Amino acid sequence: MLKNLLAEHDLRLTNKEQRISRILLANYPAAGLSTVADLAANAGVSIPTVLRFINKLGFSGYAAFQKSLIDEIGETLNSPLSLFKDQGQQAKHSLYQAHMQMLALSLGQAQANYVERDFEGIVDLLADERSVIHFLGGRFSAVLATRMAQHLAQLRAGVHLLEPGSPTLPDTLVDYDSRVTLVVFDFRRYQPETIRFARLAAQRRVRLVLFTDRWRSPIASFADKTLVSPVESETLFDSWIPAIAQTEALVAAVAARNPDRARERLSAIEAMRQAYAARDQSDATSGQSNDEA
């Protein structure tokens, strides 16, 4: 299956070729049915780079690649999500059940789109305690950035949450270099200020991780690692349940890299909380005694 071929580890892809692979896997199979020029533009690479990538997959040219893809698709061209939308129209009497089934399908799609080298590459960046990690979300996706930053800060030092829209946000860029990992959440509708910040950060050679949807934020064209989340929903709003699940999986994978270190830090945090609470109680008792005196 072509999808499995794209996810193989032994292809020895360059960084630009990995971008093409991520584009194809994130919106499979539709991305492979576009023109070679469109695929190159979406991946932020040149047409010759796409053609070299196609040759590396074992195809004589782009036409042969597309023919193989079309032959493979057959009746599977419609995704489970698109099929479910038709069913959802017939199930309006039970919105709760329809919504839960949609979420289950979205999580299944996120699992099916899993690419080990991309996931493990992000874990490598998050687990590298020689670096500092900054998280940035948008108007609504800031909640995802906050949640992941708070969890990761329980496991390692050097985790910082940026405030979207802050007038001092550009000041942060001054200290950026290759020792910084920037994790950005940018879902439709993509925010120009988030894209602008990420682009300037990339120019300062940070290691950039992007969470986005299948339509892909423009940041994907220059991000080092991109993780795509299915967001389709039967409601008025997109769902971030798959994105939350992905962040939880990443945090769990970071903890699993060095479980003894994780336990040590969590124990130290708990001890500090207890000491802090005891100090608060001591201060309160002392204040009460002074009042009585």
C-alpha positions in Angstrom: 0.0 0.0 0.0 1.4 3.4 -1.0 0.5 4.9 2.4 2.7 2.3 4.1 5.5 3.0 1.7 5.4 6.7 2.6 5.7 5.9 6.3 8.7 3.6 5.9 11.9 4.5 7.9 14.5 3.2 5.4 13.7 5.7 2.6 16.3 8.1 3.9 14.4 11.2 3.0 15.9 14.7 3.1 14.1 17.3 5.1 12.4 18.7 2.0 11.3 15.2 1.0 9.9 14.6 4.5 7.8 17.7 4.0 6.3 16.1 0.9 5.7 12.9 2.7 3.9 14.6 5.5 1.7 16.5 3.1 0.7 13.3 1.3 0.0 11.5 4.6 -1.9 14.3 6.2 -4.4 14.5 3.4 -4.3 11.0 2.0 -5.1 10.3 -0.8 -6.4 13.6 -2.0 -3.0 15.4 -1.8 -1.5 13.0 -4.3 -4.2 13.7 -6.8 -3.3 17.3 -7.2 -0.8 18.5 -9.8 2.9 18.2 -9.2 3.1 22.0 -9.0 0.3 22.1 -6.3 2.0 19.4 -4.3 5.4 21.3 -4.5 3.7 24.6 -3.4 1.9 22.9 -0.5 5.1 21.4 0.7 7.2 24.5 0.1 9.6 22.8 -2.2 10.5 22.9 -5.9 9.0 20.7 -8.6 12.3 18.9 -9.2 12.4 18.0 -5.5 9.0 16.4 -5.8 10.0 14.4 -8.9 13.2 13.2 -7.1 11.0 12.1 -4.2 8.7 10.3 -6.5 11.6 8.5 -8.1 12.9 7.5 -4.7 9.5 5.8 -4.0 10.2 3.7 -7.1 8.0 5.4 -9.7 9.2 6.4 -13.2 7.4 9.7 -13.0 4.5 11.7 -11.4 1.9 10.1 -13.8 3.0 6.6 -12.7 2.7 7.6 -9.1 -0.8 9.0 -9.5 -1.9 5.9 -11.5 -0.8 3.7 -8.7 -2.6 5.9 -6.2 -5.8 5.9 -8.2 -5.7 2.1 -8.6 -5.3 1.7 -4.9 -8.1 4.1 -3.9 -11.0 2.4 -5.6 -14.1 2.5 -3.3 -12.0 3.9 -0.4 -11.8 7.4 -1.9 -14.5 8.5 0.5 -13.1 8.7 4.0 -15.0 7.3 6.9 -15.6 10.9 8.0 -17.2 11.9 4.8 -19.4 8.8 4.9 -20.4 9.5 8.4 -21.6 13.0 7.5 -24.2 11.5 5.3 -25.3 9.2 8.1 -25.3 12.1 10.6 -27.9 13.8 8.6 -30.2 10.8 9.3 -29.4 10.7 13.0 -30.3 14.2 14.0 -32.7 12.8 16.6 -29.7 11.7 18.6 -27.1 14.5 18.4 -25.2 13.2 21.4 -24.7 9.7 19.8 -23.9 11.2 16.4 -21.3 13.6 18.0 -19.7 10.8 20.0 -19.5 8.6 17.0 -17.9 11.4 15.0 -15.3 11.9 17.7 -14.5 8.2 17.7 -14.0 8.2 14.0 -11.8 11.3 14.2 -9.6 9.6 16.8 -9.5 6.5 14.5 -8.4 8.7 11.7 -5.7 10.3 13.8 -4.5 6.8 14.7 -4.5 5.7 11.1 -2.5 8.7 10.0 0.2 8.0 12.6 3.8 8.2 11.2 6.3 6.9 13.7 9.3 8.9 12.5 7.3 12.2 12.8 5.9 11.3 16.3 9.3 10.1 17.6 11.0 13.1 16.1 8.7 15.4 18.1 9.3 13.4 21.2 13.1 13.8 20.7 12.7 17.6 20.7 10.4 17.7 23.7 12.6 15.3 25.7 15.9 17.2 25.0 16.5 19.0 28.3 19.5 20.9 26.8 16.9 23.0 25.1 14.1 25.3 26.3 10.6 24.9 25.0 8.1 27.7 24.3 4.4 27.0 23.6 2.2 29.4 21.6 -1.5 29.0 20.7 -4.1 31.2 19.1 -7.3 32.8 20.2 -8.9 29.5 21.0 -6.1 27.0 20.6 -4.2 28.7 23.4 -6.0 26.2 25.7 -4.2 23.4 23.9 -0.9 25.1 24.3 -1.6 25.8 28.0 -2.6 22.3 28.7 0.4 20.7 27.0 2.8 23.1 28.6 1.5 22.5 32.1 1.8 18.8 31.7 5.3 18.9 30.2 6.5 21.2 32.9 5.7 18.4 35.4 8.3 16.3 33.6 11.2 18.7 32.7 12.6 22.2 33.3 12.7 24.9 30.8 9.1 24.9 29.7 7.5 28.4 29.0 4.0 29.4 27.9 3.7 32.4 25.6 0.7 34.7 25.8 -0.8 35.2 22.3 -1.5 38.8 21.5 0.9 40.1 24.2 2.6 43.4 23.2 5.9 42.0 24.5 5.6 38.7 22.5 8.0 40.0 19.7 10.6 40.7 22.5 10.9 36.9 23.0 12.4 36.5 19.6 15.6 38.2 20.6 16.7 35.2 22.6 15.8 32.6 20.1 18.4 30.3 18.5 18.8 26.6 17.7 18.6 25.8 21.4 15.0 26.8 21.5 12.0 24.5 20.5 8.9 26.4 19.6 5.6 24.5 19.7 2.8 26.3 17.8 -0.9 25.5 17.6 -2.5 27.0 14.5 -5.9 25.7 13.3 -8.3 27.2 10.8 -8.9 30.1 10.6 -5.1 30.6 10.8 -4.0 33.7 12.6 -1.7 36.1 10.7 0.1 37.2 13.9 0.8 33.5 14.9 2.2 32.8 11.4 4.3 36.0 11.5 5.8 35.1 14.9 6.5 31.5 13.8 8.2 32.7 10.6 10.4 35.1 12.4 11.3 32.4 14.9 12.2 30.0 12.1 14.5 32.6 10.7 16.3 32.6 14.0 16.8 28.8 13.6 14.5 27.5 16.4 13.3 24.0 16.1 9.7 24.4 15.2 6.8 22.0 15.9 3.4 22.7 14.5 0.0 21.3 15.5 -2.6 22.0 12.7 -5.6 20.6 10.8 -5.6 18.7 7.5 -5.9 22.0 5.5 -2.5 22.9 7.1 -1.5 26.3 8.4 1.0 28.1 6.2 3.5 27.5 9.0 3.7 23.9 7.8 5.8 25.0 4.8 8.7 25.8 7.1 8.1 23.8 10.3 10.5 21.1 11.2 7.8 18.8 12.4 4.1 18.9 11.8 1.3 16.9 13.5 -2.1 17.0 11.8 -5.3 16.6 13.8 -8.7 15.7 12.3 -11.1 18.5 13.4 -14.3 17.8 11.5 -17.4 17.9 13.6 -21.2 17.7 13.3 -21.5 20.8 15.4 -21.0 24.5 14.6 -17.4 24.3 15.9 -14.4 22.1 15.0 -13.3 19.5 17.6 -9.9 19.5 19.3 -10.4 16.1 20.9 -7.9 14.4 18.6 -5.4 17.2 19.2 -5.8 16.8 22.9 -5.2 13.1 22.6 -2.1 13.7 20.5 -0.7 16.1 23.1 -1.4 13.5 25.8 0.4 10.8 23.8 3.4 13.0 23.3 3.6 13.9 27.0 3.3 10.2 27.9 6.1 9.3 25.4 8.4 12.0 26.9 7.8 10.5 30.4 8.5 7.0 29.1 11.9 8.1 27.7 13.2 8.5 31.3 10.6 7.3 33.8 13.1 7.5 36.8 13.8 11.2 36.0 10.0 11.8 35.6 9.2 10.2 39.0 12.1 12.1 40.6 10.8 15.5 39.3 7.2 14.7 40.2 8.2 13.7 43.7 10.2 17.0 44.1 7.3 19.0 42.9 4.9 17.3 45.4 7.4 17.8 48.3 7.6 21.5 47.4 3.8 21.8 47.3 3.6 20.2 50.8 6.3 22.5 52.1 4.5 25.5 50.7 1.2 24.5 52.1 2.8 23.9 55.5 4.3 27.4 55.4 0.9 28.9 54.6 -0.6 27.1 57.6 2.3 28.2 59.8 1.8 31.8 58.7 -2.0 31.6 59.3 -1.4 30.2 62.8 1.1 32.9 63.6 -1.2 35.6 62.5 -4.0 34.2 64.6 -1.8 34.1 67.7 -0.7 37.8 67.2 -4.4 38.8 66.8 -5.3 37.1 70.1 -2.3 38.7 71.8 
